[in-house]
């Protein structure tokens, strides 16, 4: 399976998980120069900018381990761009979902990496 197809399946699993948890998925694959967000979701008056990380196995650690440094800066830039474009006045946070295995199970959800 190609990495694009795997990524799409992981993002679909994450979006479905969020919807089951009561989030509204506003956008998927929000992209601008030098930044992107896999899923933009909303619950109440908070927007969640969600990075989806897929790992077939945990042999090399959690997908969450790979959200640091430059990736966080890109997420923050994308979130700030989205907020500015939409003139969003509510709260927002960076989030992450780890999806794993051949069944694309949601293994974890960090609702707020930091605000």
N, C-alpha and C positions, 0 to 999 in steps of 0.2 A: 504494500500500500504506500502511496506517495506521501511525503511529509505534508503536502497541502491538504490532501484528503484526510489524513490523520488529524491535522490541526482543525479542520472543519468539523470533524466528528466530535472532537474534544470540546470545541466551542458550542456545538449543538447540545451536548450533554450538560454543559455548564449553564447554558441559557434555560434549558428545561428545568434544571434543578432550582435556579433562581425563581422561575415562575411558580414552581410548586411551593416555594417558601414565601410567596406573596409579593415578590418583586415584579415590577413592570420593566420589561426589557425595552429600552428606548432605541438603542442602536447596536449594531454589531459591526465590527471591523471599522471603527472610526479612524481614519487616516488623514494625516496632514504631513507636510514636509518635516522630517526628523522626529516624528512621533506617531504613535498609534495606540489605540486601546481596543482590546478584544471585544468587550461588552460594556455598554453604558446602561445601567439599570437604575431604577428609582423605587424607593419605598418611603412613603410619607413625603416629607420635604427634604430628604437626603438623596443625592445622586451618588451612585457607586460606580467608580471606574475600575473595571474588573480585568485583571490579567489572568489568562487561562494557561496553566502549565500542564502538559501531558507527559507522563512517564510510563513507558511500557512495564518497567520494573523499578524497584527502589534500590537497585544495586549501586547506583551512583548518588544516592541521597534523594531527598524530597524535591519535588518541583519548586517548592517555596524557597529552597536554598539558592535558586538561581535568580531570585528577584532582589537585586541589590545594586548599588552603585549607579552605573549608567542606565540600567533598565528602570530604576526608580526615577531618575531624572527625566527620562523619556515619558514615563507615565505621568509625572507631574506636569510636564510641558503640555502633553495632550489634554490633560484635565483642565488646565488653565485656559488653553485655547478653546475647548468646548464651552467652558463657562463663559468666556468672553463673547464667543460667537452667538450663544443662545441668550446672553444677558441674564444668566441664571443668578438669582438672588438668594437661593436656599443654601443649605449646607452641602458639602460633598466630601468624599473620602476615596482613597485608593484602596482597592481590595484585590484579593487573589483567590482563585479556585484551582485546586489540584485535581486532575483527572488521571486515572491510571488503568492499566491492564487492558486486555483484549476486549473487555465489555464496556470500556469507557465509563467506569464508575467514578462518581465524585468522591474523592478521598478526604477532602477537607476544604473549608471555606474560611478565609481570614477576612472578616467583614471590614476591618480597618487596619491597614498597614500603618498608616499615620494620617493625621488630618492637617 
